[in-house]
């Protein structure tokens, strides 16, 4: 498909485990964003990549969260020592060149993470 | 600190009538605003945007109005259709946001009844 693809769609893990969430952006989009959405809230910014580098990681809540985009396309969000409070829908988005008025974000369907 | 606020968690309107969704913001540095629509189990999809130098932008049944002095924007949907039932998020970005990251409101769930 031509949209942003996220896998898995659902992930259930035990407290303390490590998880990886994958995002395949739209082909040719240089900018990639990770957001987190909790129930009843809007998406909350986590990190933004321009190409291979993290241009802004100010939204990562703590050092248990890490993301990579080694070849400037696919990105992986990694969460260590998961906690129940990490349960949320993790959304990935891409845009042609950094979000702007003429370059809106295109979101995937998200990964629903449940930490038991 | 909630920079973008949608104070109405839900709205119900009759098919064919106007839907008005509201959004307030606090950061005067924002220079553009967007509305996204979200269906259950799907990611948000872009709907319409507006630059801070404009006060209105229209696209078909959707019109966004911006009142900079009041730091308020609204989305009008006319006429409303049952397929418009979804959660609507307003979002803002601009000079102060590196990379153009978007700041989202909490969302308003619109229900359009046949």
Interface residues (C-beta under 8 A of the other chain):
Chain A: X4 X31 X33 X35 X40 X41 X42 X43 X44 X45 X48 X50 X55 X56 X58 X59 X91 X93 X95 X98 X99 X100 X101 X103 X104 X105 X106 X107 X108 X109 X110
Chain B: X4 X6 X9 X32 X34 X36 X41 X42 X43 X44 X45 X46 X49 X51 X89 X91 X93 X98 X99 X100 X101 X102 X103 X104 X105 X106 X107
